[in-house]
Amino acid sequence: MAKFRIATDATWDTAGTAMPMGQRRWDLSGALANDQDMELSLVAPGSAWWAGTFPAATYHTQLASSSDLRGVFEIGASKLSLLGVVSPDSGTYKTELEYDTPVEVLAVPLEKNSQWTTTSTVSGYAQGVIVAYTEVYESSVDRTGTMVTPYGEFPVMRVVTDLTRTSGFSTLATSRTFTWVAECFGPIATVTSQSFESSDEFTDPAEVRRLAP
């Protein structure tokens, strides 16, 4: 369990500040619009209603502050994978989405300029409706430097992930997520763009989360 300070629809520049040797410095220690503190836990599947669908799951956790949907993850020797997305409870309006190819969220060990891509068909139930679509996740370690959070200052690698969701020939959504990863702590900050963001760096993220004391 860890506490994160989360802002929605805030203003913050993902580019940060240039430092020597090509590194960057990012500062998320200050207050942002709509800030709230949330305790986020990594919970073992146990007897969760969806556990039989994801027998390889290591834990599940809430994906976003604006939704109660939970990501189901597996920790492997060389990667962290997203297996599916579920609602807290079953029933008529349940969500139970399974990735036919688990999404490689983080590839370890992280190295500057390392890249990885996952293409997966997502199928199952979304709020009780049967759905199927394709998601492509393109990730790379694009920057190194320092991230300042309310919890403290960390040397980090920044992972950028571009998500494209399609159905047939139609693009349903795109987004860009930056994740700052610190040794021993893991992800200590995450910034997610608005849908269909066209810029490599942006200043109007949909959600900003950073480690808090």
Secondary structure, DSSP 8 states (H G I E B T S, - for coil): -EEEEEEES----TT-EE-GGG-EEEE--S--TT-EEEEE--B--TT-TTGGG-TT--EEEEEETTEEEEEEEEE-SSEEEEEEEE-SS-STT--EEEEEEEEEEEESS--TT-EEEEEEEEEEEETTEEEEEEEEEEEEEEEEEEEE-SS-EEEEEEEEEEEEEEETTEEEEEEEEEEEEETTTEEEEEEE--TT--SSS-S--SEEEEE--
